[in-house]
Amino acid sequence: MNQHIGVTFLGMAMTTGVGLIAGWAIGDLIRRYRQGVEQLDALRRQLPQPYSALLFQERQLREIRGVLNDLHKMIRAVTKGLEKRPS
């Protein structure tokens, strides 16, 4: 009976040790993740105005380029139609 109690306590001690080590490792990973998220938020707070202004300008330029391309297609179609008209 005494031998079974010793093995049981040894197993409990090993299980507790493994649980503590796993908890420490997972806690460290969570701490690193949270610090990374905080650093990312800090960087995002530093960047938004110039970056959003740049995106807005790029969007405007894309819209202007699209309108000019459409106009060019219409004008070219009209001028080709005028050139092909029989006299």
JOHUVEN-V433457 format. One record per helix or strand of 3 or more residues. SS is the DSSP state (2 for helix, 1 for strand). FROM is the first residue (numbers start at 0). TO is the last residue. If there is no record, write none. Layout:
ss: <SS SS>
from: <FROM FROM>
to: <TO TO>
This chain:
ss: <2>
from: <1>
to: <83>
